[in-house]
């Protein structure tokens, strides 16, 4: 990806700021036995057993069937599932022009369920059938209702083998849920217009899909995939009346309590540390609660489920930017889950108090996030200091420890790169690499041993995340040991001064000579120009609408301008400016930079001799 960088020609002292042609994309190195070992040694015993079993005794790819009739169960209570994007869904149903990942297929004669013209992720999205999660009971919607049924029947007729894309456990799980939401809403309407046979055919297929999923549970991957498998089985058990219904329900219920305790951390975060997947899992749990109530069942883990929905909602509410949406850490995109505001609304039980984002500093210790929020200036910093994910499945992990996102005056200024693709290649490697995040890279190596599309070998261990206040200065602090093999430890504190400046302080401890690169990635809406100050620091002025800020390095090194991209959604790469502050020398060293409103004095920073502390104006900020 090559883009044109916005203009930053020289700094205020007239020194050239070198412009790189493109981001530093990590090489796709061959995978050694050592990398394999560091990847699999963290797996759980039961997970390894399932991996071996699947490869040595692969399950049949044939479709399972269920004897006897399959009917739609009568519900104890009406259920109102939140719709998918209604306008987009109705358009797809009417025109069969399916748009996912910024790519549209128009195929009125043949829906491309398994076409090689599209990426696997695109085909997954098509086979999810999210667009069927809409209410078409209004009389003017009758043509759409018939068209939606015809799409389902088309899938049934053109995916008979059990080996097609839509039979993979993940899209299979999502489609079961979406088809059942469609039927719960619309089966009566379909019968009223003479489509009883189509409804019966869908129910027979759904029973076969659930029976097949039962044989293909992703107990080797676990994490959010396994939870979606369980949700699909529980939906089938709740809404389909057939010989296998009770078994599906009991299977889902048996594992759900365990997964709630393992996947949802005490602070409310999902253990994959991805705000997008956190949001997806929260919706999964809300759906399970609604299905349980509608079917008149008593869930064994009902109380833990309610608590987890509440804590997950509070967590989500805590980490939002002022624009009301999530940070893009760890394979997150803006459109990969229902909007945070809607999720929080439907998560809250009737009569409960809605959540208000907390002010001040909040630490989410198990997930490893910290948030500093200033209501007066509507500014928010979200600091990612946690593990890259669960050791047994860090598939959505990026090499991003001690990275952050920062909104000032309600606008996103410093942002994560996001993710544009899951396909293996240089774009995927870059978006997962340390260079794509607002943290430090040492000696050109990533913090984590990222490889393939979803693999991680060596994982960076992390220290305790803390927050505090010193003389009116608020700070958050974290540490990681991802460069221990190089003999380097990285500690970072981010400080907010009473005047509204933000200071990033990095302690690099160790010995010998090393090269450090500190990256700062700007939102595409942020324009840059040379700073106007006359001192000796490297500085850049940032323009965001009517607001002006100055970013300055407060120590040794050279500032470089990079042409990079921002990927807020799959299939999207927007050109933007990134800054890279480079330093090389002997350790230990303290590096710092500050971002301040244009009318605010740049903070003065001094290392304290014979101490691990740094003085920011009159406040003493300690490394420990």
C-alpha positions as CSV (number, residue, x, y, z in Angstrom):
1,X,0.0,0.0,0.0
2,X,1.5,3.3,-1.1
3,X,-0.1,6.6,-0.3
4,X,0.8,10.2,-0.4
5,X,1.9,11.6,3.0
6,X,0.6,15.0,4.1
7,X,3.2,17.8,4.2
8,X,5.7,17.9,7.0
9,X,8.9,19.1,5.3
10,X,11.0,20.5,8.1
11,X,10.9,21.0,11.9
12,X,11.0,24.4,13.6
13,X,14.8,24.3,13.6
14,X,15.0,23.8,9.9
15,X,16.1,20.2,10.1
16,X,14.7,17.8,7.5
17,X,12.1,15.3,8.6
18,X,12.7,12.3,6.4
19,X,9.6,10.9,4.7
20,X,9.4,7.1,4.3
21,X,7.7,5.8,1.2
22,X,5.6,3.2,3.0
23,X,5.2,1.5,6.4
24,X,7.9,-1.0,7.4
25,X,6.1,-4.3,6.5
26,X,7.7,-7.2,8.4
27,X,9.1,-10.0,6.3
28,X,7.2,-13.3,6.0
29,X,9.9,-15.4,7.5
30,X,9.9,-19.2,7.2
31,X,8.5,-20.9,10.3
32,X,11.1,-22.8,12.3
33,X,10.5,-25.7,14.7
34,X,11.3,-23.2,17.5
35,X,8.4,-20.9,16.3
36,X,6.1,-23.9,16.1
37,X,7.1,-25.0,19.6
38,X,6.6,-21.5,21.1
39,X,3.1,-21.5,19.4
40,X,1.8,-24.8,20.6
41,X,3.4,-25.1,24.0
42,X,0.8,-22.7,25.5
43,X,-2.2,-24.8,24.3
44,X,-4.4,-26.6,26.8
45,X,-4.2,-30.3,27.1
46,X,-7.8,-30.9,25.9
47,X,-7.2,-28.5,23.1
48,X,-4.2,-30.4,21.9
49,X,-6.2,-33.7,22.1
50,X,-8.9,-32.2,19.9
51,X,-6.3,-30.9,17.4
52,X,-4.7,-34.3,17.1
53,X,-8.1,-36.1,17.0
54,X,-9.3,-33.9,14.1
55,X,-6.1,-34.6,12.1
56,X,-5.7,-38.3,12.8
57,X,-9.4,-39.2,12.9
58,X,-11.2,-36.5,10.9
59,X,-14.9,-36.4,11.2
60,X,-17.1,-37.3,8.3
61,X,-18.0,-34.3,6.1
62,X,-21.4,-35.7,5.4
63,X,-24.5,-33.8,6.6
64,X,-26.2,-35.3,9.7
65,X,-29.9,-35.8,9.7
66,X,-32.6,-36.0,12.4
67,X,-35.3,-38.6,12.3
68,X,-38.9,-37.5,12.4
69,X,-40.5,-34.1,12.0
70,X,-39.0,-30.8,12.9
71,X,-41.4,-28.1,13.9
72,X,-41.1,-24.5,15.2
73,X,-41.7,-24.6,18.9
74,X,-44.5,-22.4,20.4
75,X,-43.0,-19.7,22.5
76,X,-43.9,-19.0,26.1
77,X,-43.3,-15.3,25.6
78,X,-42.8,-13.1,22.6
79,X,-39.2,-12.2,21.8
80,X,-37.9,-9.1,20.1
81,X,-34.4,-9.7,18.8
82,X,-32.5,-6.6,17.7
83,X,-32.6,-6.4,13.9
84,X,-29.5,-6.4,11.7
85,X,-29.0,-3.2,9.6
86,X,-32.5,-3.0,8.2
87,X,-32.1,-0.8,5.2
88,X,-29.1,-2.7,4.0
89,X,-30.7,-6.1,4.7
90,X,-33.9,-5.3,2.8
91,X,-31.8,-4.0,-0.1
92,X,-29.8,-7.3,-0.3
93,X,-33.0,-9.4,0.0
94,X,-34.7,-7.5,-2.8
95,X,-31.8,-7.1,-5.3
96,X,-29.5,-10.0,-4.3
97,X,-26.7,-7.5,-4.5
98,X,-24.7,-8.6,-1.5
99,X,-22.1,-6.1,-0.1
100,X,-19.5,-7.2,2.5
101,X,-16.0,-6.0,3.1
102,X,-16.6,-3.1,0.6
103,X,-17.2,-5.6,-2.2
104,X,-20.5,-6.1,-3.9
105,X,-21.8,-9.2,-5.8
106,X,-24.8,-8.8,-8.0
107,X,-26.0,-12.3,-9.0
108,X,-29.8,-12.5,-9.5
109,X,-29.5,-15.9,-11.1
110,X,-26.9,-17.5,-8.8
111,X,-25.9,-16.5,-5.3
112,X,-22.1,-17.0,-5.0
113,X,-22.3,-19.1,-1.8
114,X,-19.0,-20.8,-2.7
115,X,-17.5,-18.8,-5.5
116,X,-13.7,-18.6,-5.8
117,X,-14.0,-15.0,-6.9
118,X,-14.3,-13.8,-3.3
119,X,-12.2,-14.1,-0.2
120,X,-13.0,-16.7,2.4
121,X,-14.1,-13.9,4.9
122,X,-16.4,-12.5,2.2
123,X,-18.0,-15.9,1.7
124,X,-18.3,-16.3,5.4
125,X,-20.3,-13.1,5.7
126,X,-22.6,-14.2,2.9
127,X,-23.2,-17.6,4.5
128,X,-23.9,-16.0,7.9
129,X,-27.2,-14.7,6.4
130,X,-27.2,-11.7,8.9
131,X,-29.4,-9.9,6.4
132,X,-32.3,-12.3,7.3
133,X,-32.3,-11.0,10.8
134,X,-35.2,-8.6,10.1
135,X,-38.9,-8.4,10.7
136,X,-40.9,-8.7,7.5
137,X,-44.4,-9.1,9.0
138,X,-45.8,-5.8,7.6
139,X,-48.1,-6.3,4.6
140,X,-46.0,-4.2,2.2
141,X,-43.0,-6.4,3.0
142,X,-44.7,-9.5,1.5
143,X,-42.4,-9.5,-1.7
144,X,-39.4,-9.2,0.5
145,X,-40.6,-12.1,2.7
146,X,-41.0,-14.3,-0.4
147,X,-37.6,-13.3,-1.6
148,X,-36.0,-14.0,1.8
149,X,-37.4,-17.5,1.8
150,X,-36.2,-18.1,-1.7
151,X,-32.7,-17.2,-0.7
152,X,-32.8,-19.7,2.2
153,X,-34.2,-22.4,-0.2
154,X,-31.4,-21.5,-2.7
155,X,-28.8,-22.2,0.0
156,X,-30.4,-25.5,0.9
157,X,-30.5,-26.6,-2.7
158,X,-26.9,-25.5,-3.6
159,X,-25.1,-26.7,-0.4
160,X,-26.0,-30.4,-0.1
161,X,-22.7,-32.0,0.6
162,X,-21.7,-30.7,4.0
163,X,-18.2,-29.7,2.8
164,X,-19.1,-26.3,1.3
165,X,-18.1,-23.0,2.9
166,X,-21.4,-22.6,4.8
167,X,-20.9,-25.9,6.6
168,X,-17.7,-24.7,8.4
169,X,-18.6,-24.5,12.1
170,X,-18.3,-20.8,12.5
171,X,-20.6,-19.7,9.6
172,X,-22.8,-22.7,10.3
173,X,-23.4,-21.4,13.9
174,X,-24.2,-17.9,12.8
175,X,-26.6,-19.0,10.1
176,X,-28.5,-21.3,12.4
177,X,-29.1,-18.4,14.7
178,X,-30.1,-16.0,11.9
179,X,-32.4,-18.4,10.2
180,X,-34.2,-19.1,13.5
181,X,-34.5,-15.4,14.3
182,X,-36.0,-15.1,10.8
183,X,-38.5,-17.9,11.4
184,X,-39.5,-16.8,14.9
185,X,-40.5,-13.4,13.4
186,X,-41.8,-14.4,10.1
187,X,-43.0,-18.1,10.0
188,X,-46.6,-17.1,10.6
189,X,-46.5,-14.6,7.8
190,X,-45.0,-17.1,5.4
191,X,-47.7,-19.6,6.2
192,X,-50.3,-17.0,5.7
193,X,-49.2,-16.4,2.2
194,X,-49.1,-20.1,1.3
195,X,-45.4,-20.9,2.0
196,X,-45.9,-23.7,4.5
197,X,-43.8,-26.1,2.5
198,X,-40.9,-23.6,2.4
199,X,-41.1,-23.2,6.2
200,X,-41.1,-27.0,6.7
201,X,-38.1,-27.3,4.3
202,X,-36.2,-24.7,6.3
203,X,-36.9,-26.5,9.6
204,X,-35.7,-29.8,8.2
205,X,-32.5,-28.1,7.0
206,X,-32.0,-26.3,10.4
207,X,-32.3,-29.6,12.2
208,X,-29.7,-31.1,9.9
209,X,-27.5,-28.1,10.3
210,X,-27.7,-28.3,14.2
211,X,-27.0,-32.0,14.1
212,X,-24.0,-31.5,11.9
213,X,-22.7,-28.6,14.1
214,X,-23.0,-30.9,17.1
215,X,-20.3,-33.1,15.4
216,X,-18.1,-30.2,14.5
217,X,-17.9,-28.1,17.7
218,X,-14.7,-26.0,17.6
219,X,-13.3,-27.4,20.8
220,X,-9.8,-27.1,19.3
221,X,-10.1,-23.3,18.8
222,X,-12.4,-22.5,21.8
223,X,-12.8,-18.8,22.6
224,X,-15.5,-16.8,20.8
225,X,-15.9,-19.5,18.1
226,X,-16.8,-22.2,20.7
227,X,-19.3,-19.8,22.4
228,X,-21.0,-19.2,19.0
229,X,-21.3,-23.0,18.5
230,X,-23.0,-23.3,21.9
231,X,-25.3,-20.4,21.2
232,X,-26.4,-22.0,18.0
233,X,-27.1,-25.4,19.7
234,X,-29.1,-23.6,22.4
235,X,-31.1,-21.7,19.8
236,X,-31.9,-25.0,18.0
237,X,-32.9,-26.6,21.3
238,X,-35.0,-23.6,22.3
239,X,-36.9,-23.0,19.0
240,X,-37.0,-26.4,17.1
241,X,-39.2,-29.2,18.3
242,X,-37.6,-32.5,17.2
243,X,-36.0,-35.7,18.5
244,X,-32.6,-34.0,19.2
245,X,-33.8,-30.7,20.7
246,X,-33.2,-31.6,24.3
247,X,-29.8,-33.0,23.6
248,X,-28.7,-29.8,21.8
249,X,-30.0,-27.6,24.7
250,X,-28.2,-29.7,27.4
251,X,-25.0,-29.7,25.4
252,X,-25.0,-25.9,25.1
253,X,-26.1,-25.4,28.7
254,X,-23.4,-27.9,30.0
255,X,-20.5,-25.9,28.5
256,X,-22.0,-22.3,28.8
257,X,-21.3,-21.9,32.5
258,X,-17.7,-23.0,32.1
259,X,-17.1,-20.6,29.1
260,X,-18.7,-17.7,31.0
261,X,-16.1,-18.1,33.8
262,X,-13.2,-18.6,31.5
263,X,-13.9,-16.0,28.8
264,X,-15.4,-13.1,30.8
265,X,-12.8,-11.7,33.1
266,X,-13.6,-10.2,36.5
267,X,-13.4,-6.6,35.2
268,X,-15.9,-7.4,32.5
269,X,-13.5,-7.7,29.6
270,X,-13.5,-10.6,27.1
271,X,-10.3,-12.6,27.4
272,X,-9.4,-12.1,23.7
273,X,-8.9,-8.4,24.5
274,X,-10.6,-7.2,21.3
275,X,-13.3,-4.6,21.7
276,X,-15.1,-5.8,18.6
277,X,-15.2,-9.5,19.7
278,X,-16.1,-8.3,23.2
279,X,-19.1,-6.6,21.6
280,X,-20.0,-9.7,19.6
281,X,-19.8,-12.0,22.6
282,X,-21.9,-9.5,24.6
283,X,-24.6,-9.7,22.0
284,X,-24.3,-13.5,22.0
285,X,-25.0,-13.6,25.7
286,X,-27.9,-11.2,25.4
287,X,-29.4,-13.4,22.7
288,X,-29.1,-16.5,24.8
289,X,-30.9,-14.7,27.7
290,X,-33.7,-13.7,25.3
291,X,-34.0,-17.1,23.8
292,X,-34.1,-18.7,27.2
293,X,-36.9,-16.4,28.4
294,X,-38.9,-16.8,25.2
295,X,-38.7,-20.6,25.3
296,X,-39.8,-20.6,28.9
297,X,-36.7,-22.5,30.0
298,X,-34.8,-22.1,33.3
299,X,-31.1,-21.9,32.6
300,X,-28.8,-23.4,35.2
301,X,-26.3,-20.6,34.9
302,X,-29.0,-17.9,34.7
303,X,-27.6,-15.7,37.5
304,X,-23.9,-15.9,36.3
305,X,-25.2,-15.1,32.8
306,X,-27.0,-12.0,34.0
307,X,-23.9,-10.9,36.0
308,X,-21.6,-11.3,33.0
309,X,-23.9,-9.3,30.7
310,X,-23.9,-6.5,33.3
311,X,-20.1,-6.5,33.8
312,X,-19.4,-6.7,30.0
313,X,-21.8,-3.8,29.4
314,X,-20.0,-1.7,32.1
315,X,-16.6,-2.6,30.6
316,X,-17.8,-1.6,27.1
317,X,-19.2,1.6,28.4
318,X,-15.9,2.4,30.1
319,X,-13.6,2.0,27.0
320,X,-15.6,4.0,24.5
321,X,-14.3,7.1,22.8
322,X,-16.3,10.4,23.1
323,X,-17.9,9.5,19.7
324,X,-19.5,6.6,21.4
325,X,-17.6,3.8,19.6
326,X,-14.9,1.3,20.4
327,X,-11.1,1.6,20.1
328,X,-9.7,-0.5,17.3
329,X,-7.4,-2.8,19.2
330,X,-6.7,-6.4,18.2
331,X,-8.7,-7.1,15.1
332,X,-11.4,-4.6,15.8
333,X,-13.3,-2.7,13.2
334,X,-16.1,-0.1,13.4
335,X,-18.7,-2.3,11.6
336,X,-17.8,-5.8,12.9
337,X,-20.3,-5.7,15.7
338,X,-23.5,-4.0,16.7
339,X,-22.9,-0.4,17.8
340,X,-21.8,0.0,21.4
341,X,-24.6,2.3,22.2
342,X,-27.3,-0.1,21.0
343,X,-25.6,-3.0,22.7
344,X,-25.6,-1.2,26.0
345,X,-29.2,-0.2,25.6
346,X,-30.5,-3.8,24.9
347,X,-28.2,-5.2,27.6
348,X,-29.8,-3.2,30.3
349,X,-32.8,-4.9,31.9
350,X,-36.0,-2.8,32.0
351,X,-35.9,-0.4,34.9
352,X,-32.2,-0.7,35.4
353,X,-30.0,2.4,35.5
354,X,-28.2,3.2,32.3
355,X,-24.4,3.5,32.3
356,X,-22.6,6.8,32.2
357,X,-18.9,6.7,31.1
358,X,-16.8,7.3,34.3
359,X,-14.5,10.3,34.6
360,X,-11.0,10.4,35.9
361,X,-8.8,7.3,35.7
362,X,-10.1,3.7,35.5
363,X,-8.0,0.6,35.6
364,X,-9.4,-2.7,34.2
365,X,-6.7,-4.9,35.7
366,X,-7.5,-8.4,34.3
367,X,-8.0,-7.2,30.7
368,X,-5.1,-4.9,31.1
369,X,-6.7,-1.6,29.9
370,X,-6.6,1.8,31.5
371,X,-8.8,4.8,30.6
372,X,-8.3,8.4,31.4
373,X,-11.3,10.6,30.6
374,X,-11.6,14.4,31.0
375,X,-15.2,15.5,30.8
376,X,-14.4,19.3,30.5
377,X,-12.4,18.9,27.3
378,X,-14.2,15.7,26.1
379,X,-10.9,14.0,25.8
380,X,-10.2,10.3,26.4
381,X,-7.1,8.1,26.4
382,X,-7.5,4.3,26.2
383,X,-4.3,2.5,27.1
384,X,-3.7,-1.2,26.2
385,X,-1.3,-2.8,28.6
386,X,-2.6,-6.3,28.9
387,X,-1.6,-9.7,27.5
388,X,-2.1,-10.1,23.8
389,X,-4.9,-12.6,24.5
390,X,-5.5,-16.0,26.0
391,X,-2.3,-18.0,25.6
392,X,-4.1,-21.0,24.2
393,X,-5.7,-19.0,21.4
394,X,-4.3,-15.5,20.7
395,X,-5.6,-15.6,17.1
396,X,-6.8,-12.0,17.1
397,X,-3.7,-10.7,18.9
398,X,-1.5,-7.9,17.6
399,X,2.0,-6.9,18.8
400,X,0.6,-3.8,20.5
401,X,1.4,-3.9,24.2
402,X,1.6,-0.3,25.7
403,X,-0.2,1.2,22.7
404,X,-3.0,3.7,23.1
405,X,-5.7,5.6,21.3
406,X,-6.4,9.3,22.2
407,X,-9.4,11.5,21.4
408,X,-9.1,15.3,22.0
409,X,-12.1,17.7,21.9
410,X,-14.4,14.7,20.9
411,X,-12.2,14.0,17.8
412,X,-9.9,10.9,17.4
413,X,-6.4,12.1,17.1
414,X,-4.0,9.2,17.8
415,X,-5.5,5.9,16.6
416,X,-4.7,2.2,16.1
417,X,-4.2,1.1,12.5
418,X,-7.2,-1.3,12.7
419,X,-7.6,-4.3,10.4
420,X,-8.5,-4.4,6.7
421,X,-8.1,-8.1,6.0
422,X,-7.6,-11.5,7.5
423,X,-6.0,-12.8,4.3
424,X,-2.4,-13.9,4.8
425,X,0.0,-11.3,3.2
426,X,2.0,-8.1,3.7
427,X,-1.1,-6.1,4.7
428,X,-2.1,-8.6,7.4
429,X,1.5,-8.8,8.7
430,X,1.8,-5.0,8.9
431,X,-1.6,-4.5,10.7
432,X,-0.6,-7.0,13.4
433,X,3.0,-5.8,13.7
434,X,4.4,-3.5,16.4
435,X,5.0,-0.8,13.8
436,X,1.3,-0.5,13.2
437,X,0.6,0.5,16.8
438,X,1.4,3.5,19.1
439,X,4.2,1.8,21.0
440,X,7.9,1.1,20.7
441,X,9.7,-1.4,18.5
442,X,13.2,-2.5,19.5
443,X,15.9,-3.5,17.0
444,X,13.3,-3.9,14.2
445,X,11.6,-6.8,16.0
446,X,8.0,-7.2,16.9
447,X,7.0,-7.6,20.6
448,X,5.2,-10.8,19.8
449,X,6.2,-13.5,17.3
450,X,3.3,-12.9,14.9
451,X,3.1,-15.3,12.0
452,X,0.6,-16.6,9.4
453,X,-2.8,-14.8,9.8
454,X,-3.7,-15.8,13.3
455,X,-0.6,-17.4,14.9
456,X,1.6,-16.2,17.7
457,X,4.8,-17.9,18.9
458,X,6.6,-16.0,21.6
459,X,4.1,-13.9,23.7
460,X,5.1,-10.7,25.6
461,X,4.5,-11.1,29.3
462,X,3.2,-8.0,31.0
463,X,3.5,-6.3,34.4
464,X,0.8,-4.8,36.6
465,X,-1.1,-1.8,35.2
466,X,-1.5,1.1,37.6
467,X,-3.0,4.5,37.7
468,X,-2.4,7.4,40.1
469,X,-2.2,11.1,40.7
470,X,0.8,13.4,41.6
471,X,0.3,17.1,42.3
472,X,-2.8,17.3,40.1
473,X,-1.1,15.2,37.3
474,X,-2.9,12.0,36.5
475,X,-1.1,9.1,35.0
476,X,-1.5,5.4,33.9
477,X,1.5,3.0,33.8
478,X,2.3,-0.4,32.4
479,X,5.2,-2.7,31.6
480,X,6.0,-5.6,29.3
481,X,8.8,-8.1,28.8
482,X,8.4,-8.9,25.1
483,X,12.0,-7.9,24.4
484,X,13.5,-9.9,27.2
485,X,15.2,-12.1,24.7
486,X,17.0,-8.9,23.6
487,X,17.8,-8.0,27.2
488,X,15.3,-5.0,27.1
489,X,12.3,-4.2,29.4
490,X,9.9,-1.5,28.4
491,X,7.9,0.6,30.9
492,X,5.5,3.3,29.8
493,X,3.6,6.0,31.7
494,X,1.2,8.4,30.1
495,X,0.6,11.6,32.0
496,X,-2.1,14.2,31.7
497,X,-1.2,17.6,33.1
498,X,-3.7,20.0,34.7
499,X,-3.3,22.3,31.7
500,X,-4.5,19.6,29.3
501,X,-1.2,18.3,27.8
502,X,-0.5,14.6,27.4
503,X,3.0,13.2,28.0
504,X,4.2,9.7,27.0
505,X,7.3,8.6,29.0
506,X,9.2,5.4,28.1
507,X,11.8,3.8,30.2
508,X,14.0,1.3,28.2
509,X,16.0,-0.8,30.7
510,X,18.8,-3.2,29.8
511,X,22.4,-3.0,28.6
512,X,24.2,-2.7,25.3
513,X,23.3,-0.7,22.2
514,X,19.9,-0.9,20.8
515,X,17.6,0.9,18.3
516,X,14.2,2.1,19.3
517,X,11.4,3.3,17.1
518,X,8.4,5.0,18.8
519,X,5.3,5.2,16.5
520,X,2.5,7.7,16.7
521,X,-0.3,7.1,14.2
522,X,-2.7,9.9,13.4
523,X,-6.4,9.7,12.3
524,X,-6.8,10.5,8.6
525,X,-8.8,13.7,9.4
526,X,-5.7,15.1,11.2
527,X,-3.6,17.5,9.1
528,X,0.0,18.3,9.8
529,X,2.3,21.2,9.3
530,X,5.7,22.3,10.5
531,X,5.8,23.6,14.1
532,X,6.4,27.3,14.7
533,X,8.4,27.1,17.9
534,X,12.1,28.1,17.9
535,X,13.7,25.7,20.3
536,X,15.8,22.6,19.5
537,X,13.1,19.9,19.7
538,X,11.5,17.9,16.9
539,X,7.9,19.1,16.7
540,X,4.9,18.9,14.4
541,X,1.6,20.9,14.5
542,X,-1.5,18.8,14.2
543,X,-4.8,20.3,12.9
544,X,-8.1,18.8,13.6
545,X,-11.0,21.0,12.5
546,X,-10.7,24.3,14.5
547,X,-8.3,22.7,17.0
548,X,-4.5,22.9,16.9
549,X,-2.1,20.7,18.9
550,X,1.7,20.4,19.0
551,X,3.5,17.1,19.3
552,X,7.1,17.3,20.3
553,X,9.8,14.9,21.2
554,X,11.4,15.8,24.5
555,X,14.7,13.9,24.3
556,X,17.2,12.5,21.8
557,X,16.4,11.1,18.4
558,X,15.1,12.0,15.0
559,X,11.5,12.3,13.8
560,X,10.4,10.6,10.5
561,X,7.2,10.9,8.6
562,X,5.6,7.7,7.3
563,X,3.0,7.1,4.7
564,X,0.6,4.6,6.3
565,X,-3.0,3.6,6.2
566,X,-5.9,3.5,8.6
567,X,-8.2,0.5,8.4
568,X,-11.4,1.2,10.3
569,X,-13.3,-1.5,8.5
570,X,-12.5,-4.7,6.5
571,X,-11.6,-3.8,3.0
572,X,-10.9,-0.2,3.7
573,X,-7.4,1.5,3.9
574,X,-7.5,5.3,4.2
575,X,-4.2,7.2,3.7
576,X,-2.9,9.0,6.8
577,X,0.2,10.4,8.4
578,X,2.2,8.5,11.0
579,X,5.2,9.7,12.9
580,X,8.2,7.6,13.9
581,X,10.7,8.9,16.4
582,X,13.9,7.0,16.1
583,X,16.7,6.7,18.6
584,X,19.8,4.5,18.9
585,X,22.3,4.2,21.7
586,X,23.2,2.5,24.9
587,X,20.6,1.5,27.6
588,X,19.2,2.4,29.9
589,X,17.5,5.4,28.5
590,X,14.3,7.5,29.1
591,X,12.5,8.8,26.0
592,X,9.5,11.1,26.1
593,X,7.2,13.1,23.8
594,X,4.3,15.4,24.6
595,X,1.0,16.4,22.8
596,X,-0.4,19.7,23.9
597,X,-3.1,22.1,22.8
598,X,-1.6,25.0,20.8
599,X,-2.3,27.6,23.5
600,X,-0.8,25.4,26.3
601,X,2.9,25.5,27.3
602,X,4.8,22.4,26.4
603,X,5.6,20.5,29.7
604,X,9.1,20.5,30.9
605,X,10.5,17.1,31.5
606,X,13.7,16.2,33.4
607,X,15.2,12.9,34.5
608,X,15.9,12.8,38.2
609,X,19.5,11.7,38.8
610,X,20.1,8.5,40.7
611,X,16.4,7.7,40.4
612,X,13.9,5.9,38.3
613,X,11.6,8.9,38.3
614,X,11.0,11.7,35.8
615,X,9.9,15.2,36.7
616,X,7.1,16.6,34.5
617,X,6.9,20.3,35.5
618,X,6.6,20.0,39.2
619,X,5.2,16.4,39.4
620,X,7.4,13.4,40.0
621,X,6.4,10.4,37.9
622,X,8.0,7.1,39.0
623,X,8.7,4.1,36.9
624,X,7.4,1.9,39.7
